[in-house]
Amino acid sequence: MRTAIYWFRNDLRLADNPALQQACAQADQLALVYCWPVEEDTVWGFARVGQHRKAFLADTLQDLAAQCQQLGQQLLILHGKPEQVLPALMQSLAAQAIYCEAILAPEEIAQCQALRVQNCPLHTVWQSSMLDPASLPFAPEQLPLIFTAFRQQVEAAGMALPAPLVAPSALPPAPAQIYDYPAIDWPTLYGEPFADFRSAFPYASAAWRGGASSGLAHLQRYFACGLADQYKQTRNGLIGTDYSCKFSPWLATGAISARQIAQALRAHEARVGANDGTYWIWFELLWRDYFRLLHWRFGAQLYRAGGLKGRLPQPHHPERFVRWCQAETGQPFIDAAMRELSATAYLSNRMRQNVASYLIHDLQCDWRAGAAWFEAQLLDYDVYSNQGNWLYLAGLGTDPRPNRRFNIEKQATMYDPDQAYIKLWLDL
């Protein structure tokens, strides 16, 4: 009798989950486990995971647990660091192996190394990108340093997109000891009542809840109503839900995969034809892959204060940073955005670039503090994209330009000419 543990990380779905399918193929009994984030503060003095993000994560896990239950399985949520709680679970279950997705960011790599040091047989599978790294026209470690060169080589190669795997129709049974653990108290899982977070987007509607069920329903709705065809024209919008595709919260938790989105995109193009809007969605999926592949090539170098350029970081100004976080900079366009982020845990891509540029280049604060604030606040925090985007704006990534300073007044005139966005969030 071979007993194994499947450790869910940023892949909170049953469909298109190669690591889970590998575990199912190898195990007679399978424990399905998620490690709830430990309460801890960043070095910048605030909680690492904010309440909005916790609420969305709890939604996502509840949906996953329901899908597991439909297949006769039970999702076990452990509180603690994986390297601390998984070895004890492994011993309790007399398990022979742990399976999980591979995440090539420093802390996530360290978690796996700590498990292996404790003699936990660990099998990791890369599965978060749209493209298969093994099929690229270059070795991942030789990733082009400019995104445009990467995109052109990928498109010239005519790479076939791997089809997403269907969800398993059955799962190996859970070890009997799993049922000795207490049932999950969903309303109090993250320490705050759900109702406190239902008043603002995306919590007000069931369509914007976490989990694969809502994510796949949104994916189907988005392509069915023709929004994809307008994406290039509307993607810089600031107000509402339909100006951009809004796949990112479900992508970030792994409730849906990039390959599922790519499949839906190609099916839509086959029905109605390709256009600028659908190409731009593909373009954004390539950017997402590019930030992932940067970690194959550079790894921990992306987390240095000087990024890939090795420049000394500028002095940090804590009081300016606090004003930025609290939407008290005195710059209306920036303060409106920071209020939206606080209220909804979401910002448009346009406003993310503006607030990041303002923090780095106008307030002259350490870019790593801003990256940490986004990690805490954003529903759709993704370690790869977050790091890549902040490095890009700081001029410390692969971008050949020395910096990406935005002219905030010009941006406000271009994208909020009637000040509707400022008035919405600053109550002017």
C-alpha atoms as one frame of an Amber mdcrd trajectory, in Angstrom:
protein
   0.000   0.000   0.000   1.698   3.182  -1.198   0.598   6.313   0.651   1.468
   9.768  -0.652   0.736  13.401   0.124  -0.308  15.935  -2.472   0.719  19.401
  -1.287  -1.304  22.120  -2.982   0.671  25.335  -3.421  -0.343  27.897  -6.074
  -2.288  25.277  -8.022  -5.644  25.165  -6.242  -7.492  23.173  -8.898  -8.107
  19.578  -9.939  -8.101  20.158 -13.707  -4.886  20.730 -15.645  -2.761  19.707
 -12.681   0.003  17.368 -13.928   1.609  17.073 -10.484  -1.690  15.903  -8.982
  -2.185  13.413 -11.801   1.318  12.059 -11.184   0.509  11.628  -7.503  -2.755
   9.857  -8.330  -0.948   7.465 -10.676   1.652   6.552  -8.060  -0.410   6.345
  -4.863  -2.902   3.830  -3.486  -3.835   6.332  -0.771  -3.493  10.088  -1.154
  -3.698  12.875   1.407  -4.646  16.241  -0.107  -3.068  19.040   1.919  -2.765
  22.830   1.914  -0.554  24.774   4.347  -2.309  27.954   5.479   0.041  30.986
   5.524   1.747  31.689   8.836   0.946  35.046  10.408   4.096  37.126  10.052
   5.174  40.678   9.328   7.449  41.858   6.566  10.713  43.649   7.315   8.819
  46.816   6.334   6.496  46.558   9.323   3.146  45.256   8.056   1.407  41.882
   7.782   2.688  39.816   4.901  -0.764  38.621   3.798  -3.632  41.094   4.091
  -7.211  40.248   5.003  -8.633  40.698   1.507  -6.162  38.217   0.096  -6.866
  35.783   2.927 -10.600  36.010   2.258 -10.160  35.264  -1.441  -7.811  32.390
  -0.615 -10.354  30.959   1.840 -13.015  31.124  -0.886 -10.689  29.333  -3.268
  -9.918  26.573  -0.793 -13.579  26.092   0.068 -14.373  25.587  -3.604 -11.458
  23.143  -3.948 -12.586  21.241  -0.857 -16.086  20.898  -2.314 -14.684  19.477
  -5.559 -12.531  17.016  -3.611 -15.560  15.966  -1.565 -17.520  15.235  -4.733
 -14.814  12.684  -5.566 -14.926  11.139  -2.106 -11.831  12.954  -0.863 -11.105
  15.449   1.905  -8.897  18.536   1.797  -6.775  18.901   4.908  -5.638  22.402
   5.862  -2.631  22.576   8.135  -1.583  25.762   9.924   2.155  26.232   9.825
   5.163  26.382   7.567   5.302  23.452   5.132   8.782  22.405   6.236   7.463
  22.150   9.802   4.055  20.510   9.390   4.505  18.215   6.383   7.249  15.965
   7.859   5.054  15.333  10.910   2.077  14.520   8.689   4.222  12.242   6.585
   5.289  10.318   9.668   1.742  10.137  11.000   0.453   8.682   7.740   3.507
   6.515   7.078   3.589   8.196   3.674   6.326   7.404   1.178   6.353  10.624
  -0.865   5.148  14.209  -1.264   4.103  15.573  -4.655   3.706  19.259  -5.493
   4.172  21.888  -8.173   7.594  23.439  -8.681   7.872  27.156  -7.867  11.200
  28.724  -8.794  11.235  31.623  -6.332  13.752  31.710  -3.463  11.442  31.107
  -0.498   9.498  28.395  -2.281  12.736  26.681  -3.316  13.951  26.897   0.282
  10.776  25.184   1.494  11.471  22.217  -0.761  15.141  22.098   0.231  14.156
  22.070   3.910  11.837  19.117   3.296  14.533  17.180   1.465  17.015  17.857
   4.270  14.521  16.119   6.561  14.574  13.076   4.242  11.128  13.713   2.796
  11.012  12.249  -0.734   9.682  15.186  -2.737   8.540  15.132  -6.364   8.042
  18.544  -7.975   6.474  19.246 -11.370   6.689  22.521 -13.303   3.145  23.395
 -14.374   2.403  27.111 -13.980   3.345  28.380 -17.439   1.339  28.342 -20.646
   4.310  27.209 -22.748   6.246  24.028 -22.100   9.822  25.094 -21.199  11.153
  21.925 -22.814   9.634  22.933 -26.176  10.998  26.469 -26.313  13.304  27.383
 -29.237  16.034  28.035 -26.641  17.004  26.556 -23.302  15.158  28.332 -20.441
  18.529  29.248 -18.982  19.256  31.107 -22.257  16.054  33.140 -22.199  16.400
  36.295 -24.345  16.999  39.350 -22.193  14.385  41.412 -24.035  10.723  40.405
 -24.000  10.219  41.351 -27.658  12.979  38.956 -28.730  11.405  36.220 -26.595
   7.968  36.819 -28.117   9.274  36.902 -31.683  11.227  33.659 -31.283   8.260
  31.894 -29.695   5.872  33.046 -32.393   8.320  32.252 -35.222   8.757  28.727
 -33.864   5.015  28.079 -34.149   4.986  26.188 -30.868   1.978  23.984 -30.242
   0.256  24.828 -26.989  -0.113  21.847 -24.651  -3.778  20.996 -24.145  -4.906
  21.392 -20.531  -5.532  18.129 -18.707  -9.091  17.302 -17.740  -9.914  16.943
 -14.070  -9.598  13.402 -12.713 -12.859  11.493 -12.537 -11.643   9.697  -9.422
  -9.015  10.195  -6.742  -7.223   7.623  -4.595  -8.893   7.380  -1.180  -7.571
   9.374   1.732  -5.696   7.585   4.520  -8.043   6.840   7.414  -6.015   9.058
   9.770  -7.036  12.161   7.777 -10.525  11.923   9.268  -9.113  12.289  12.763
  -8.281  15.918  12.012 -10.980  18.504  12.897 -13.226  19.760  10.116 -12.417
  23.158   8.644 -14.289  26.078  10.208 -14.571  28.086   7.002 -16.092  31.333
   8.399 -13.202  31.775  10.819 -10.393  30.186   8.823  -8.529  33.438   8.404
  -9.590  35.175  11.607 -12.178  37.638  10.270 -15.854  37.232   9.328 -16.459
  37.004   5.594 -19.082  39.753   5.733 -16.455  42.392   6.429 -15.053  41.894
   2.925 -18.210  41.623   0.837 -18.957  45.296   0.274 -16.372  46.053  -2.421
 -15.266  44.475  -5.699 -14.822  41.587  -6.139 -16.744  40.308  -3.120 -20.165
  41.825  -3.753 -21.076  39.268  -6.428 -20.800  35.494  -6.395 -19.321  35.761
  -9.887 -16.139  37.220  -8.406 -15.583  34.713  -5.609 -12.432  32.633  -5.399
 -12.147  29.090  -6.722 -12.146  27.163  -9.970 -15.943  27.173 -10.240 -16.163
  30.973 -10.367 -12.958  31.268 -12.381 -14.088  28.933 -15.149 -17.543  30.533
 -15.215 -15.926  33.958 -15.653 -13.660  32.601 -18.396 -16.658  31.267 -20.302
 -18.659  34.469 -19.803 -15.802  36.691 -20.919 -15.366  35.001 -24.274 -19.079
  34.388 -24.814 -20.043  38.065 -24.608 -17.379  39.348 -26.984 -15.317  41.311
 -24.457 -12.122  39.699 -25.718 -12.473  41.403 -29.098 -12.378  44.821 -27.395
  -9.518  44.055 -25.026  -6.813  46.117 -26.720  -9.060  49.191 -26.814 -10.355
  48.871 -23.248  -7.424  47.391 -21.319  -6.285  50.754 -19.948  -9.660  51.476
 -18.364  -9.799  52.329 -14.687 -13.407  51.842 -13.539 -15.598  48.739 -13.570
 -14.956  45.074 -14.216 -15.128  44.539 -17.978 -12.395  46.872 -19.267  -9.876
  44.023 -18.838 -10.166  40.268 -18.689  -9.730  39.996 -14.866  -8.391  36.431
 -15.068  -5.509  37.271 -12.749  -7.066  36.533  -9.315  -7.853  32.959 -10.344
  -4.536  32.567 -12.134  -2.660  33.717  -9.037  -4.178  31.048  -6.809  -4.002
  28.462  -9.563  -7.773  28.011  -9.558  -7.524  28.200 -13.354  -4.418  27.671
 -15.465  -2.854  29.704 -18.263  -3.385  26.744 -20.598  -7.101  26.727 -19.868
  -7.246  30.408 -20.795  -5.167  29.855 -23.937  -7.460  27.009 -24.988 -10.543
  29.212 -24.513  -8.822  32.005 -26.444  -8.004  29.756 -29.410 -11.533  28.330
 -29.406 -12.938  31.863 -29.491 -10.664  32.805 -32.393 -11.728  29.664 -34.244
 -15.381  30.729 -33.879 -15.219  34.439 -34.637 -11.706  35.044 -35.978  -8.566
  36.493 -34.482  -8.237  40.249 -34.004  -6.170  42.844 -32.153  -8.074  42.219
 -28.936  -7.512  38.480 -28.862  -3.878  38.887 -29.880  -3.301  41.253 -26.979
  -4.623  38.657 -24.526  -2.091  36.226 -25.992   0.527  38.957 -25.647  -0.252
  39.314 -21.922  -0.077  35.535 -21.416   3.370  35.602 -23.004   4.446  38.344
 -20.582   3.269  36.141 -17.719   5.369  33.257 -19.032   8.336  35.558 -19.552
   8.365  36.588 -15.893   8.307  32.907 -14.942  11.141  32.022 -17.257  13.209
  34.906 -15.884  13.359  32.854 -12.684  14.777  29.893 -14.616  17.614  32.085
 -15.821  18.293  34.419 -12.898  16.659  32.922  -9.792  17.593  34.697  -6.563
  19.381  37.487  -8.456  15.937  38.944  -9.131  15.505  39.517  -5.390  18.677
  41.493  -4.761  18.307  45.129  -3.767  20.082  46.107  -6.986  18.216  43.564
  -9.098  20.064  42.418 -12.184  21.908  45.720 -12.537  23.728  45.406  -9.230
  23.321  49.084  -8.436  23.267  50.192  -4.827  19.675  50.764  -3.669  18.559
  54.300  -3.013  17.945  55.208   0.640  14.468  54.287   1.821  12.129  56.913
   3.277   9.732  55.144   5.673   7.512  58.183   6.282   6.971  58.686   2.532
   6.250  54.994   2.103   3.591  55.103   4.836   1.905  58.076   3.175   1.883
  56.133  -0.109   0.334  53.082   1.543  -2.294  55.188   3.298  -3.211  57.222
   0.193  -1.911  60.440   1.739   0.720  61.543  -0.793  -1.238  64.607  -1.878
  -1.105  63.443  -5.526  -4.844  62.857  -6.322  -4.320  60.266  -9.084  -1.994
  58.214  -6.883  -4.093  58.567  -3.735  -7.215  57.474  -5.623  -5.419  54.334
  -6.743  -4.129  53.523  -3.268  -7.635  53.918  -1.877  -8.955  51.543  -4.523
  -6.259  49.039  -3.604  -7.119  49.273   0.094 -10.851  48.914  -0.522 -10.845
  46.213  -3.192  -7.422  44.517  -3.186  -7.265  45.183  -6.912  -5.772  47.767
  -9.268  -5.756  48.024 -13.041  -2.424  47.369 -14.705  -2.265  51.024 -15.704
  -2.603  52.203 -12.107  -0.156  49.591 -10.805   2.476  51.052 -13.077   1.638
  54.583 -11.998   1.752  53.970  -8.255   4.933  51.885  -8.545   6.669  54.532
 -10.627   5.584  57.256  -8.202   6.877  55.364  -5.162  10.246  54.619  -6.754
  11.003  57.727  -8.775   9.036  60.548  -7.132   9.061  59.470  -3.486  12.437
  57.743  -3.971  11.581  54.757  -1.800  12.992  51.256  -1.958  11.204  49.293
  -4.679  11.234  46.195  -2.479   8.912  47.891   0.032   6.380  48.513  -2.733
   6.674  44.931  -3.957   6.031  43.709  -0.407   2.964  45.967  -0.063   1.529
  44.561  -3.290   2.196  41.048  -2.011   0.167  41.790   1.099  -2.677  43.647
  -0.567  -3.372  42.254  -4.028  -5.891  39.482  -4.570  -3.921  38.427  -7.619
  -0.448  38.518  -6.084   1.858  36.302  -8.112   5.469  36.009  -7.021   6.842
  35.898 -10.575   4.845  38.761 -12.075   5.102  40.933  -8.978   8.886  40.705
  -8.880   9.249  41.126 -12.626   7.023  44.182 -12.818   8.628  46.004  -9.891
  12.104  45.352 -11.282  10.909  46.644 -14.647   9.590  49.897 -13.177  12.739
  50.333 -11.076  14.989  49.838 -14.110  16.684  46.890 -12.397  15.484  44.022
 -14.582  16.283  43.085 -18.169  14.771  46.259 -19.639  17.598  48.229 -21.341
  16.076  51.566 -20.278  17.582  52.950 -17.041  14.153  53.569 -15.507  10.450
  53.718 -16.270   9.456  56.954 -14.594   5.864  57.941 -15.423   4.715  61.537
 -15.740   1.782  61.241 -13.346   0.041  64.454 -14.427   0.224  63.370 -18.072
  -1.043  59.890 -17.181  -4.003  61.372 -15.296  -4.874  63.606 -18.250  -4.681
  60.694 -20.687  -6.522  58.047 -18.707  -8.795  60.059 -16.388  -9.515  63.235
 -18.383 -12.796  63.997 -16.615 -11.397  62.951 -13.214 -14.114  60.326 -12.825
 -11.659  57.887 -11.279 -10.243  60.468  -8.871 -13.744  61.556  -7.841 -14.893
  57.953  -7.372 -12.164  57.124  -4.869 -11.463  60.498  -3.265 -15.150  61.524
  -2.998 -14.425  64.914  -4.562
